[in-house]
Amino acid sequence: MSHYLVQAVYKPEAVIALAKNPQNRVEIVRQTVEKLGGRLESGGLVFGDVESELVAICEMPDNVAAAALSISISVGGAVKSVKTTPLITGAEGLEAMKKAANAGYRAPGL
């Protein structure tokens, strides 16, 4: 399974609704992740960042399941944006750097 960082920004009316009726939305996200065959490793609210208000790190079976999670959050209507970023381990990053060193790519004009 692969890991993904999911970031969402609520619409103003959703923030107002949550202020009037507070609820733990992370648990709702957890249920959705699990229905899609994944596992929510961590999640919570972010403050002081206009780019995201709800963040989660999920382990999903594949890109299709991760995309389904992102789509399901989007179509719920409470968020104005969702961003899903695949994550790799440090070892995978090192392997990618080693492969890149021998890939033969040259920048234009060099």
C-alpha positions as CSV (number, residue, x, y, z in Angstrom):
1,M,0.0,0.0,0.0
2,S,1.1,3.6,-0.7
3,H,0.9,6.7,1.5
4,Y,-0.8,9.9,0.6
5,L,-1.1,13.4,2.1
6,V,-4.6,14.7,1.7
7,Q,-5.2,18.4,2.3
8,A,-8.6,20.2,2.1
9,V,-9.9,23.7,2.5
10,Y,-13.4,24.2,3.7
11,K,-15.9,26.6,2.1
12,P,-16.8,29.5,4.4
13,E,-20.3,28.2,4.9
14,A,-18.9,24.8,6.0
15,V,-16.7,26.6,8.7
16,I,-19.8,28.5,9.9
17,A,-21.8,25.2,10.1
18,L,-19.0,23.5,12.0
19,A,-18.7,26.4,14.4
20,K,-22.5,26.1,15.1
21,N,-22.4,22.3,15.3
22,P,-18.8,21.2,16.2
23,Q,-17.9,17.6,15.1
24,N,-14.8,15.5,14.6
25,R,-14.6,15.4,10.8
26,V,-11.4,13.3,11.1
27,E,-13.5,10.3,12.1
28,I,-15.7,10.8,9.1
29,V,-12.6,10.8,6.9
30,R,-11.4,7.7,8.7
31,Q,-14.6,5.8,7.9
32,T,-14.4,6.8,4.2
33,V,-10.7,5.8,4.0
34,E,-11.5,2.4,5.5
35,K,-14.5,1.8,3.1
36,L,-12.0,2.4,0.3
37,G,-9.6,-0.3,1.7
38,G,-7.2,2.1,3.3
39,R,-6.0,3.2,6.7
40,L,-5.9,6.7,8.2
41,E,-2.6,7.1,9.9
42,S,-3.0,10.6,11.1
43,G,-5.3,13.5,10.6
44,G,-6.4,16.8,12.1
45,L,-7.0,20.5,11.6
46,V,-4.4,23.0,10.5
47,F,-4.5,26.6,11.6
48,G,-2.6,29.6,10.2
49,D,-2.4,28.0,6.8
50,V,-4.8,29.3,4.1
51,E,-3.8,26.4,1.8
52,S,-5.2,23.7,4.0
53,E,-7.5,23.4,7.0
54,L,-7.9,19.6,7.2
55,V,-4.9,17.3,6.6
56,A,-4.6,13.5,6.7
57,I,-2.0,11.0,6.0
58,C,-3.5,7.8,4.6
59,E,-2.3,4.5,3.5
60,M,-4.3,3.5,0.4
61,P,-4.2,0.3,-1.7
62,D,-3.6,2.2,-4.9
63,N,-3.9,5.4,-6.8
64,V,-7.5,4.6,-7.8
65,A,-8.5,4.3,-4.2
66,A,-6.6,7.6,-3.3
67,A,-8.4,9.4,-6.2
68,A,-11.7,8.0,-5.0
69,L,-11.1,9.4,-1.6
70,S,-10.2,12.8,-3.0
71,I,-13.3,12.8,-5.3
72,S,-15.6,11.7,-2.5
73,I,-14.4,14.6,-0.3
74,S,-14.8,17.0,-3.2
75,V,-18.4,16.0,-4.1
76,G,-19.5,16.3,-0.5
77,G,-19.8,20.0,-1.1
78,A,-18.2,21.3,2.1
79,V,-14.7,21.9,0.7
80,K,-13.5,24.3,-2.0
81,S,-10.4,22.3,-2.8
82,V,-8.7,19.0,-2.1
83,K,-5.1,18.1,-2.8
84,T,-3.8,14.6,-2.7
85,T,-0.1,14.1,-2.8
86,P,1.6,10.7,-3.1
87,L,4.3,10.2,-0.5
88,I,7.4,8.0,-0.7
89,T,9.8,6.8,2.0
90,G,13.3,8.1,2.5
91,A,14.6,4.8,1.0
92,E,12.4,5.2,-2.0
93,G,13.6,8.8,-2.4
94,L,17.2,7.6,-2.3
95,E,16.5,5.0,-4.9
96,A,14.9,7.6,-7.1
97,M,17.9,9.9,-6.7
98,K,20.3,7.1,-7.7
99,K,18.2,6.3,-10.8
100,A,17.9,10.0,-11.7
101,A,21.7,10.3,-11.5
102,N,22.0,7.8,-14.4
103,A,18.9,8.7,-16.4
104,G,20.9,10.8,-18.9
105,Y,18.6,13.9,-18.8
106,R,20.2,17.2,-19.9
107,A,18.6,20.6,-19.4
108,P,18.1,22.7,-22.6
109,G,21.1,24.6,-23.6
110,L,23.6,22.6,-21.6
